Amino acid sequence: MGIIIAIDGPAGSGKSTTARLVADQLGYVYIDTGAMYRAVTLAAIRRGIAFTNRALGVLVKTINIQLEQSPNGQRTLLDGIDVSKEIRMPEITKHVSEVSASPEVREAMVHEQRRIGKKGGVVMDGRDIGTVVFPHADLKVFMTASIDIRAERRAEELQSKGIVTSASDIAIEIEERDNLDSNRATSPLIKAPDARILDTTSLSLQEQSDMIKNWAMEIINKTSNNKDI
Ligand code: CDP
């Protein structure tokens, strides 16, 4: 049991690191929905499939994407094989927004995300969690940060994985992706009206995860008090 925490926001706003920390602290499961769209993109590229809604719609019916919890975090399996590393490669990042704009792909992923999260006790991050996947989530957070800081964070993250890049190149890439994600017709990246905004530009990881954890604890305590009455 437990509540549903939805965290949305643009690339590099700190969603995944923060969401993972909050989930650990609450004893919840962390679900990185972006990994699912990345896995579909990897499958499409490997099979040489065009990024059209029709072709992608057929593809998602023939592949199996699983998110597995391991001591080192979430593992993403594509047809039973761990692709957690491959889905972070620049080639996937470059095309993922095109693939995730497909309504057929979204329908299949949202269906699975609801199945995983409906029992609660989850922190789920993505672009449409508070608007489409769980519009009645108990806590909704929309994370943002300045483009410079988002690009810096992402460049550092990639460099730590041995991928050489510059913050200015990353800034161009994430702005392009944010643009595509925010302007697509099906479930665009948008703040849910009842989401709390968390601007992480000048916050530390600890500060931002404490903020979310405190909001969550207020809701958890309220829910259990109501049950006692
Ligand atoms: O980690 P980063 O913010 O770079 O991206 P991600 O969370 O791995 O998501 C990769 C891409 O998947 C996004 O740019 C979106 O195009 C798509 N996505 C989506 O459409 N809906 C979600 N719920 C999650 C990701």
py3Dmol code that shows the C-alpha trace and the ligand (Angstrom):
import py3Dmol

protein = """\
ATOM      1  CA  MET A   1       0.000   0.000   0.000  1.00  0.00           C
ATOM      2  CA  GLY A   2       0.985   3.646  -0.007  1.00  0.00           C
ATOM      3  CA  ILE A   3       0.273   6.730  -2.069  1.00  0.00           C
ATOM      4  CA  ILE A   4       1.002   7.475  -5.733  1.00  0.00           C
ATOM      5  CA  ILE A   5       3.595  10.199  -6.302  1.00  0.00           C
ATOM      6  CA  ALA A   6       3.764  11.576  -9.862  1.00  0.00           C
ATOM      7  CA  ILE A   7       6.822  13.587 -10.892  1.00  0.00           C
ATOM      8  CA  ASP A   8       6.882  15.277 -14.286  1.00  0.00           C
ATOM      9  CA  GLY A   9       9.156  17.805 -15.900  1.00  0.00           C
ATOM     10  CA  PRO A  10      11.609  18.475 -18.707  1.00  0.00           C
ATOM     11  CA  ALA A  11      14.920  16.691 -19.337  1.00  0.00           C
ATOM     12  CA  GLY A  12      17.625  17.248 -16.750  1.00  0.00           C
ATOM     13  CA  SER A  13      15.344  18.818 -14.137  1.00  0.00           C
ATOM     14  CA  GLY A  14      16.498  16.174 -11.641  1.00  0.00           C
ATOM     15  CA  LYS A  15      13.419  13.961 -11.740  1.00  0.00           C
ATOM     16  CA  SER A  16      14.990  10.540 -11.820  1.00  0.00           C
ATOM     17  CA  THR A  17      17.708  11.042  -9.183  1.00  0.00           C
ATOM     18  CA  THR A  18      15.271  12.788  -6.871  1.00  0.00           C
ATOM     19  CA  ALA A  19      12.460  10.305  -7.451  1.00  0.00           C
ATOM     20  CA  ARG A  20      14.794   7.403  -6.719  1.00  0.00           C
ATOM     21  CA  LEU A  21      15.914   8.982  -3.436  1.00  0.00           C
ATOM     22  CA  VAL A  22      12.345   9.745  -2.355  1.00  0.00           C
ATOM     23  CA  ALA A  23      11.277   6.194  -3.160  1.00  0.00           C
ATOM     24  CA  ASP A  24      14.206   4.760  -1.151  1.00  0.00           C
ATOM     25  CA  GLN A  25      13.393   6.946   1.834  1.00  0.00           C
ATOM     26  CA  LEU A  26       9.705   6.016   1.816  1.00  0.00           C
ATOM     27  CA  GLY A  27      10.287   2.354   1.016  1.00  0.00           C
ATOM     28  CA  TYR A  28       8.387   2.841  -2.252  1.00  0.00           C
ATOM     29  CA  VAL A  29       9.084   1.526  -5.740  1.00  0.00           C
ATOM     30  CA  TYR A  30      10.599   3.958  -8.234  1.00  0.00           C
ATOM     31  CA  ILE A  31       9.361   3.714 -11.818  1.00  0.00           C
ATOM     32  CA  ASP A  32      11.271   5.544 -14.563  1.00  0.00           C
ATOM     33  CA  THR A  33       8.752   5.662 -17.408  1.00  0.00           C
ATOM     34  CA  GLY A  34      11.224   7.334 -19.778  1.00  0.00           C
ATOM     35  CA  ALA A  35      13.132   4.035 -19.806  1.00  0.00           C
ATOM     36  CA  MET A  36      10.123   2.365 -21.433  1.00  0.00           C
ATOM     37  CA  TYR A  37       9.980   4.890 -24.293  1.00  0.00           C
ATOM     38  CA  ARG A  38      13.737   4.529 -24.668  1.00  0.00           C
ATOM     39  CA  ALA A  39      13.394   0.729 -24.913  1.00  0.00           C
ATOM     40  CA  VAL A  40      10.767   1.068 -27.670  1.00  0.00           C
ATOM     41  CA  THR A  41      13.135   3.429 -29.511  1.00  0.00           C
ATOM     42  CA  LEU A  42      15.986   0.920 -29.196  1.00  0.00           C
ATOM     43  CA  ALA A  43      13.769  -1.873 -30.560  1.00  0.00           C
ATOM     44  CA  ALA A  44      12.631   0.309 -33.489  1.00  0.00           C
ATOM     45  CA  ILE A  45      16.201   1.246 -34.415  1.00  0.00           C
ATOM     46  CA  ARG A  46      17.466  -2.324 -34.119  1.00  0.00           C
ATOM     47  CA  ARG A  47      14.692  -3.629 -36.346  1.00  0.00           C
ATOM     48  CA  GLY A  48      14.974  -0.752 -38.792  1.00  0.00           C
ATOM     49  CA  ILE A  49      11.356   0.271 -38.257  1.00  0.00           C
ATOM     50  CA  ALA A  50      10.116   3.649 -39.491  1.00  0.00           C
ATOM     51  CA  PHE A  51       8.953   6.031 -36.770  1.00  0.00           C
ATOM     52  CA  THR A  52       5.376   6.141 -38.026  1.00  0.00           C
ATOM     53  CA  ASN A  53       2.432   5.590 -35.726  1.00  0.00           C
ATOM     54  CA  ARG A  54       1.302   2.563 -37.700  1.00  0.00           C
ATOM     55  CA  ALA A  55       4.679   0.785 -37.767  1.00  0.00           C
ATOM     56  CA  LEU A  56       5.396   1.612 -34.135  1.00  0.00           C
ATOM     57  CA  GLY A  57       1.922   0.403 -33.191  1.00  0.00           C
ATOM     58  CA  VAL A  58       2.725  -3.012 -34.685  1.00  0.00           C
ATOM     59  CA  LEU A  59       6.141  -3.024 -33.014  1.00  0.00           C
ATOM     60  CA  VAL A  60       4.835  -2.420 -29.470  1.00  0.00           C
ATOM     61  CA  LYS A  61       2.535  -5.403 -29.818  1.00  0.00           C
ATOM     62  CA  THR A  62       5.465  -7.695 -30.588  1.00  0.00           C
ATOM     63  CA  ILE A  63       7.974  -6.617 -27.951  1.00  0.00           C
ATOM     64  CA  ASN A  64       8.041  -7.134 -24.230  1.00  0.00           C
ATOM     65  CA  ILE A  65       9.355  -4.375 -21.966  1.00  0.00           C
ATOM     66  CA  GLN A  66       9.831  -5.057 -18.286  1.00  0.00           C
ATOM     67  CA  LEU A  67      11.071  -2.833 -15.502  1.00  0.00           C
ATOM     68  CA  GLU A  68      12.833  -4.830 -12.819  1.00  0.00           C
ATOM     69  CA  GLN A  69      13.900  -3.581  -9.403  1.00  0.00           C
ATOM     70  CA  SER A  70      17.475  -4.467  -8.465  1.00  0.00           C
ATOM     71  CA  PRO A  71      19.760  -3.317  -5.619  1.00  0.00           C
ATOM     72  CA  ASN A  72      21.442  -0.995  -8.160  1.00  0.00           C
ATOM     73  CA  GLY A  73      18.176   0.601  -9.219  1.00  0.00           C
ATOM     74  CA  GLN A  74      15.740  -0.080 -11.993  1.00  0.00           C
ATOM     75  CA  ARG A  75      16.779  -2.444 -14.792  1.00  0.00           C
ATOM     76  CA  THR A  76      15.080  -2.264 -18.152  1.00  0.00           C
ATOM     77  CA  LEU A  77      14.548  -5.520 -20.003  1.00  0.00           C
ATOM     78  CA  LEU A  78      13.683  -5.718 -23.685  1.00  0.00           C
ATOM     79  CA  ASP A  79      12.439  -9.188 -24.602  1.00  0.00           C
ATOM     80  CA  GLY A  80      14.082 -10.527 -21.453  1.00  0.00           C
ATOM     81  CA  ILE A  81      17.489  -8.927 -22.065  1.00  0.00           C
ATOM     82  CA  ASP A  82      18.921  -6.148 -19.907  1.00  0.00           C
ATOM     83  CA  VAL A  83      19.225  -3.015 -22.058  1.00  0.00           C
ATOM     84  CA  SER A  84      19.636  -0.506 -19.215  1.00  0.00           C
ATOM     85  CA  LYS A  85      22.933   0.795 -20.648  1.00  0.00           C
ATOM     86  CA  GLU A  86      21.985   0.784 -24.328  1.00  0.00           C
ATOM     87  CA  ILE A  87      18.878   2.916 -23.788  1.00  0.00           C
ATOM     88  CA  ARG A  88      21.026   5.808 -22.451  1.00  0.00           C
ATOM     89  CA  MET A  89      23.151   6.053 -25.593  1.00  0.00           C
ATOM     90  CA  PRO A  90      22.997   9.401 -27.486  1.00  0.00           C
ATOM     91  CA  GLU A  91      21.507   7.662 -30.549  1.00  0.00           C
ATOM     92  CA  ILE A  92      18.464   6.647 -28.501  1.00  0.00           C
ATOM     93  CA  THR A  93      18.161  10.032 -26.812  1.00  0.00           C
ATOM     94  CA  LYS A  94      18.186  11.656 -30.243  1.00  0.00           C
ATOM     95  CA  HIS A  95      15.132   9.749 -31.469  1.00  0.00           C
ATOM     96  CA  VAL A  96      13.111   9.007 -28.342  1.00  0.00           C
ATOM     97  CA  SER A  97      10.864  12.080 -28.586  1.00  0.00           C
ATOM     98  CA  GLU A  98       9.843  11.143 -32.131  1.00  0.00           C
ATOM     99  CA  VAL A  99       8.937   7.624 -31.039  1.00  0.00           C
ATOM    100  CA  SER A 100       7.154   8.698 -27.865  1.00  0.00           C
ATOM    101  CA  ALA A 101       4.913  11.066 -29.845  1.00  0.00           C
ATOM    102  CA  SER A 102       3.166   8.011 -31.356  1.00  0.00           C
ATOM    103  CA  PRO A 103      -0.327   7.597 -29.848  1.00  0.00           C
ATOM    104  CA  GLU A 104      -0.112   3.800 -30.247  1.00  0.00           C
ATOM    105  CA  VAL A 105       3.170   3.659 -28.367  1.00  0.00           C
ATOM    106  CA  ARG A 106       1.771   5.887 -25.626  1.00  0.00           C
ATOM    107  CA  GLU A 107      -1.369   3.843 -25.243  1.00  0.00           C
ATOM    108  CA  ALA A 108       0.608   0.652 -24.724  1.00  0.00           C
ATOM    109  CA  MET A 109       3.071   2.249 -22.282  1.00  0.00           C
ATOM    110  CA  VAL A 110       0.387   4.049 -20.260  1.00  0.00           C
ATOM    111  CA  HIS A 111      -1.558   0.809 -19.928  1.00  0.00           C
ATOM    112  CA  GLU A 112       1.493  -0.910 -18.474  1.00  0.00           C
ATOM    113  CA  GLN A 113       2.383   2.032 -16.215  1.00  0.00           C
ATOM    114  CA  ARG A 114      -1.116   2.034 -14.723  1.00  0.00           C
ATOM    115  CA  ARG A 115      -0.898  -1.695 -14.113  1.00  0.00           C
ATOM    116  CA  ILE A 116       2.414  -1.317 -12.283  1.00  0.00           C
ATOM    117  CA  GLY A 117       1.393   1.715 -10.227  1.00  0.00           C
ATOM    118  CA  LYS A 118      -2.265   1.305  -9.399  1.00  0.00           C
ATOM    119  CA  LYS A 119      -1.710  -0.361  -6.020  1.00  0.00           C
ATOM    120  CA  GLY A 120       0.245   2.669  -4.768  1.00  0.00           C
ATOM    121  CA  GLY A 121       3.546   2.847  -2.938  1.00  0.00           C
ATOM    122  CA  VAL A 122       5.178   4.214  -6.079  1.00  0.00           C
ATOM    123  CA  VAL A 123       7.111   7.232  -7.228  1.00  0.00           C
ATOM    124  CA  MET A 124       6.712   7.443 -10.988  1.00  0.00           C
ATOM    125  CA  ASP A 125       8.521   9.986 -13.156  1.00  0.00           C
ATOM    126  CA  GLY A 126       7.922  11.038 -16.735  1.00  0.00           C
ATOM    127  CA  ARG A 127       6.165  13.695 -18.790  1.00  0.00           C
ATOM    128  CA  ASP A 128       2.475  12.797 -18.442  1.00  0.00           C
ATOM    129  CA  ILE A 129       2.208  10.971 -15.130  1.00  0.00           C
ATOM    130  CA  GLY A 130       0.165  13.603 -13.298  1.00  0.00           C
ATOM    131  CA  THR A 131      -1.904  14.515 -16.353  1.00  0.00           C
ATOM    132  CA  VAL A 132      -2.641  11.213 -18.118  1.00  0.00           C
ATOM    133  CA  VAL A 133      -1.270   8.122 -16.385  1.00  0.00           C
ATOM    134  CA  PHE A 134      -2.471   8.972 -12.872  1.00  0.00           C
ATOM    135  CA  PRO A 135      -4.573  12.152 -13.045  1.00  0.00           C
ATOM    136  CA  HIS A 136      -5.745  11.366  -9.494  1.00  0.00           C
ATOM    137  CA  ALA A 137      -2.266  10.821  -8.062  1.00  0.00           C
ATOM    138  CA  ASP A 138      -2.079  11.736  -4.370  1.00  0.00           C
ATOM    139  CA  LEU A 139       0.932  14.003  -4.900  1.00  0.00           C
ATOM    140  CA  LYS A 140       1.937  15.658  -8.167  1.00  0.00           C
ATOM    141  CA  VAL A 141       5.210  17.490  -8.593  1.00  0.00           C
ATOM    142  CA  PHE A 142       6.379  19.409 -11.659  1.00  0.00           C
ATOM    143  CA  MET A 143      10.159  19.788 -11.554  1.00  0.00           C
ATOM    144  CA  THR A 144      11.907  22.519 -13.484  1.00  0.00           C
ATOM    145  CA  ALA A 145      15.338  24.180 -13.615  1.00  0.00           C
ATOM    146  CA  SER A 146      17.074  26.700 -15.845  1.00  0.00           C
ATOM    147  CA  ILE A 147      18.291  25.358 -19.177  1.00  0.00           C
ATOM    148  CA  ASP A 148      21.937  26.056 -18.243  1.00  0.00           C
ATOM    149  CA  ILE A 149      21.798  24.046 -15.070  1.00  0.00           C
ATOM    150  CA  ARG A 150      19.881  21.199 -16.732  1.00  0.00           C
ATOM    151  CA  ALA A 151      22.475  20.986 -19.504  1.00  0.00           C
ATOM    152  CA  GLU A 152      25.347  21.081 -17.004  1.00  0.00           C
ATOM    153  CA  ARG A 153      23.840  18.282 -14.926  1.00  0.00           C
ATOM    154  CA  ARG A 154      23.200  16.107 -17.943  1.00  0.00           C
ATOM    155  CA  ALA A 155      26.709  16.686 -19.354  1.00  0.00           C
ATOM    156  CA  GLU A 156      28.222  15.669 -15.997  1.00  0.00           C
ATOM    157  CA  GLU A 157      26.040  12.573 -15.863  1.00  0.00           C
ATOM    158  CA  LEU A 158      27.079  11.514 -19.372  1.00  0.00           C
ATOM    159  CA  GLN A 159      30.748  12.281 -18.699  1.00  0.00           C
ATOM    160  CA  SER A 160      30.630  10.051 -15.629  1.00  0.00           C
ATOM    161  CA  LYS A 161      29.547   7.250 -17.976  1.00  0.00           C
ATOM    162  CA  GLY A 162      32.462   7.961 -20.306  1.00  0.00           C
ATOM    163  CA  ILE A 163      30.380   9.778 -22.933  1.00  0.00           C
ATOM    164  CA  VAL A 164      32.287  12.916 -23.912  1.00  0.00           C
ATOM    165  CA  THR A 165      30.063  15.904 -24.593  1.00  0.00           C
ATOM    166  CA  SER A 166      29.740  19.591 -23.785  1.00  0.00           C
ATOM    167  CA  ALA A 167      27.048  21.415 -21.850  1.00  0.00           C
ATOM    168  CA  SER A 168      26.355  23.646 -24.865  1.00  0.00           C
ATOM    169  CA  ASP A 169      25.688  20.650 -27.153  1.00  0.00           C
ATOM    170  CA  ILE A 170      23.464  19.117 -24.510  1.00  0.00           C
ATOM    171  CA  ALA A 171      21.544  22.376 -24.118  1.00  0.00           C
ATOM    172  CA  ILE A 172      20.627  22.251 -27.814  1.00  0.00           C
ATOM    173  CA  GLU A 173      19.586  18.592 -27.582  1.00  0.00           C
ATOM    174  CA  ILE A 174      17.400  18.972 -24.504  1.00  0.00           C
ATOM    175  CA  GLU A 175      15.750  22.136 -25.773  1.00  0.00           C
ATOM    176  CA  GLU A 176      14.842  20.337 -28.998  1.00  0.00           C
ATOM    177  CA  ARG A 177      13.477  17.383 -27.059  1.00  0.00           C
ATOM    178  CA  ASP A 178      11.517  19.609 -24.640  1.00  0.00           C
ATOM    179  CA  ASN A 179      10.030  21.359 -27.635  1.00  0.00           C
ATOM    180  CA  LEU A 180       8.897  18.115 -29.256  1.00  0.00           C
ATOM    181  CA  ASP A 181       7.637  16.716 -25.931  1.00  0.00           C
ATOM    182  CA  SER A 182       5.701  19.901 -25.104  1.00  0.00           C
ATOM    183  CA  ASN A 183       4.126  20.380 -28.521  1.00  0.00           C
ATOM    184  CA  ARG A 184       3.023  16.884 -29.476  1.00  0.00           C
ATOM    185  CA  ALA A 185      -0.704  16.255 -29.826  1.00  0.00           C
ATOM    186  CA  THR A 186      -0.959  13.237 -27.514  1.00  0.00           C
ATOM    187  CA  SER A 187      -0.245  13.851 -23.828  1.00  0.00           C
ATOM    188  CA  PRO A 188       2.296  16.645 -24.158  1.00  0.00           C
ATOM    189  CA  LEU A 189       4.659  17.618 -21.368  1.00  0.00           C
ATOM    190  CA  ILE A 190       2.564  20.040 -19.382  1.00  0.00           C
ATOM    191  CA  LYS A 191       2.117  20.890 -15.721  1.00  0.00           C
ATOM    192  CA  ALA A 192      -1.061  19.429 -14.235  1.00  0.00           C
ATOM    193  CA  PRO A 193      -3.133  22.285 -12.745  1.00  0.00           C
ATOM    194  CA  ASP A 194      -2.849  20.750  -9.278  1.00  0.00           C
ATOM    195  CA  ALA A 195       0.873  19.906  -9.460  1.00  0.00           C
ATOM    196  CA  ARG A 196       3.306  21.612  -7.079  1.00  0.00           C
ATOM    197  CA  ILE A 197       6.162  23.322  -8.895  1.00  0.00           C
ATOM    198  CA  LEU A 198       9.641  22.507  -7.694  1.00  0.00           C
ATOM    199  CA  ASP A 199      12.320  24.701  -9.276  1.00  0.00           C
ATOM    200  CA  THR A 200      15.593  22.898  -8.619  1.00  0.00           C
ATOM    201  CA  THR A 201      17.919  25.487 -10.216  1.00  0.00           C
ATOM    202  CA  SER A 202      19.554  26.332  -6.901  1.00  0.00           C
ATOM    203  CA  LEU A 203      18.625  23.313  -4.833  1.00  0.00           C
ATOM    204  CA  SER A 204      20.808  20.363  -3.882  1.00  0.00           C
ATOM    205  CA  LEU A 205      19.659  16.819  -4.462  1.00  0.00           C
ATOM    206  CA  GLN A 206      19.126  16.443  -0.730  1.00  0.00           C
ATOM    207  CA  GLU A 207      17.045  19.638  -0.539  1.00  0.00           C
ATOM    208  CA  GLN A 208      14.800  18.712  -3.440  1.00  0.00           C
ATOM    209  CA  SER A 209      14.202  15.173  -2.257  1.00  0.00           C
ATOM    210  CA  ASP A 210      13.468  16.431   1.280  1.00  0.00           C
ATOM    211  CA  MET A 211      10.857  18.823  -0.144  1.00  0.00           C
ATOM    212  CA  ILE A 212       9.042  16.010  -1.938  1.00  0.00           C
ATOM    213  CA  LYS A 213       9.389  13.618   0.969  1.00  0.00           C
ATOM    214  CA  ASN A 214       7.894  16.210   3.354  1.00  0.00           C
ATOM    215  CA  TRP A 215       4.954  16.858   1.005  1.00  0.00           C
ATOM    216  CA  ALA A 216       4.430  13.110   0.745  1.00  0.00           C
ATOM    217  CA  MET A 217       4.584  12.613   4.530  1.00  0.00           C
ATOM    218  CA  GLU A 218       1.920  15.306   5.050  1.00  0.00           C
ATOM    219  CA  ILE A 219      -0.385  13.448   2.663  1.00  0.00           C
ATOM    220  CA  ILE A 220       0.435  10.024   4.096  1.00  0.00           C
ATOM    221  CA  ASN A 221      -0.238  11.244   7.658  1.00  0.00           C
ATOM    222  CA  LYS A 222      -3.485  12.916   6.632  1.00  0.00           C
ATOM    223  CA  THR A 223      -4.645   9.760   4.877  1.00  0.00           C
ATOM    224  CA  SER A 224      -3.897   7.588   7.914  1.00  0.00           C
ATOM    225  CA  ASN A 225      -5.536  10.109  10.324  1.00  0.00           C
ATOM    226  CA  ASN A 226      -8.682  10.091   8.208  1.00  0.00           C
ATOM    227  CA  LYS A 227      -8.722   6.319   8.352  1.00  0.00           C
ATOM    228  CA  ASP A 228      -8.526   6.455  12.165  1.00  0.00           C
ATOM    229  CA  ILE A 229     -11.647   8.629  12.468  1.00  0.00           C
TER     230      ILE A 229
END
"""
ligand_1 = """\
25
CDP
O 16.085 11.419 -18.470
P 15.535 12.364 -19.502
O 14.765 13.460 -18.869
O 16.531 12.794 -20.485
O 14.518 11.573 -20.365
P 13.617 10.341 -20.007
O 12.848 10.572 -18.745
O 14.460 9.129 -20.088
O 12.588 10.380 -21.206
C 13.036 10.235 -22.525
C 11.945 10.693 -23.452
O 10.841 9.794 -23.331
C 11.366 12.072 -23.224
O 12.110 13.088 -23.852
C 9.978 11.927 -23.812
O 10.002 12.085 -25.203
C 9.629 10.485 -23.522
N 8.762 10.302 -22.357
C 7.412 10.512 -22.517
O 6.982 10.907 -23.593
N 6.553 10.268 -21.503
C 6.999 9.841 -20.321
N 6.112 9.576 -19.351
C 8.369 9.641 -20.112
C 9.254 9.899 -21.158
"""
view = py3Dmol.view(width=600, height=400)
view.addModel(protein, "pdb")
view.setStyle({"model": 0}, {"cartoon": {"style": "trace"}})
view.addModel(ligand_1, "xyz")
view.setStyle({"model": 1}, {"stick": {}})
view.zoomTo()
view.show()
